[in-house]
């Protein structure tokens, strides 16, 4: 007999959880001396914040992309990915 999947009902939105994660990464990074580990934590914080912005943008109909994602979106249009319109 197969195991049943554990179902979890989230009490916070995905965006809220990403923002909290970014804050935890920033707080951990601030406690470290400059170096590789600190830079990696700051990078993860930035990634979580951008993911929160992107999630927020994708859930709202008829909205323009956030300004912080403008360069990211332009890079994908010219990258030659299948389905892109060059």
C-alpha positions in Angstrom: 0.0 0.0 0.0 1.4 3.4 -0.9 2.0 6.2 1.6 -0.4 9.1 1.7 0.9 12.5 1.0 1.0 14.9 3.9 -1.2 18.0 3.0 -0.3 21.3 4.6 -2.6 24.3 4.5 -0.5 27.4 4.5 -1.6 30.2 6.8 0.5 32.9 5.0 0.7 33.8 1.4 3.6 32.7 -0.7 4.8 36.3 -1.1 4.7 36.8 2.7 6.8 33.7 3.2 9.3 34.8 0.6 9.6 38.3 2.3 10.2 36.6 5.7 12.8 34.4 4.2 14.6 37.4 2.6 14.6 39.2 6.0 16.1 36.1 7.7 18.8 35.9 5.1 19.6 39.6 5.4 19.7 39.4 9.2 22.1 36.4 9.1 24.3 38.2 6.6 24.5 41.3 8.7 26.0 39.3 11.5 28.9 38.1 9.4 32.1 39.7 8.4 32.5 40.6 4.7 33.3 37.5 2.6 31.9 34.7 0.5 29.3 33.4 3.0 27.9 36.9 3.6 27.7 37.5 -0.2 25.9 34.2 -0.7 23.3 35.1 2.0 22.8 38.5 0.5 22.3 36.9 -2.9 19.7 34.6 -1.5 17.9 37.5 0.1 17.9 39.3 -3.2 16.6 36.2 -5.0 13.8 35.8 -2.4 12.8 39.5 -2.8 12.7 39.2 -6.6 10.7 36.0 -6.4 8.2 37.8 -4.1 7.9 40.7 -6.6 7.4 38.3 -9.4 4.8 36.2 -7.6 2.9 39.4 -6.7 3.1 40.6 -10.3 1.9 37.2 -11.7 -1.1 37.0 -9.3 -2.4 40.5 -10.3 -4.1 40.6 -13.7 -3.2 43.4 -16.2 -0.2 44.8 -14.4 3.1 45.9 -15.7 6.2 44.0 -14.5 8.1 45.5 -11.6 10.9 47.9 -12.6 13.5 45.7 -10.8 12.6 42.8 -13.2 12.9 45.0 -16.4 16.4 43.9 -17.2 15.6 40.3 -16.5 12.6 40.3 -18.9 14.5 42.1 -21.7 17.4 39.5 -21.4 15.0 36.7 -22.0 13.4 38.3 -25.1 16.8 38.4 -26.9 18.2 35.2 -25.6 16.8 33.0 -28.4 14.9 30.7 -26.2 12.3 28.5 -28.0 9.1 30.3 -28.2 10.6 33.7 -27.8 9.9 36.3 -30.5 13.1 37.8 -31.8 
